[in-house]
Amino acid sequence: MKTRMSMVVLGFLVLVALTANAQMTMSATGKEVMITGDFSCTSCKLSHPETPCAADCCKTCIKAGDPALLTAEDGQMYLLLSGEKQEKMMTPEIEMLLGGKVKVSGMLVKGMGIQVIYVKEIKKA
């Protein structure tokens, strides 16, 4: 069961990565946003949406390659990607915010059923 869930999450992440890369290649257009919500890893949020993930768990997941996720107060979920090509989004300062409420500003791009924010700034809400 765990292996099957891992394969589903891995497949989802590959799809997200390919979509995000295609979006960037096609000169992604969207709108500037600032959204407040819960900052977590994608895997834990999808595995147990009703239970908040501990910050240490999220750090481990993200270091293993899981994309960061923002869940807005209205329940909408946004994958968070670096706003700068080939630059890391997760710094030690940003990792400290995992598991808490944050304000994310950046470019919101929607396509093929996925919502992505190319992050300019993440700060504590």
Buried (B, 14 or more C-beta within 10 A) or exposed (E): EEEEEEEEBEEBBEEBBEBBEEBBEEEBEBEEBEBEBBBBBBBBBBBEEEEBBEBEBBBBBBEEEBBBBBBBEEEEBBBBBBBEEEEEBBEEEBBEBBBBEBBBBBBBBEBEEBBBBBBBEBEEB
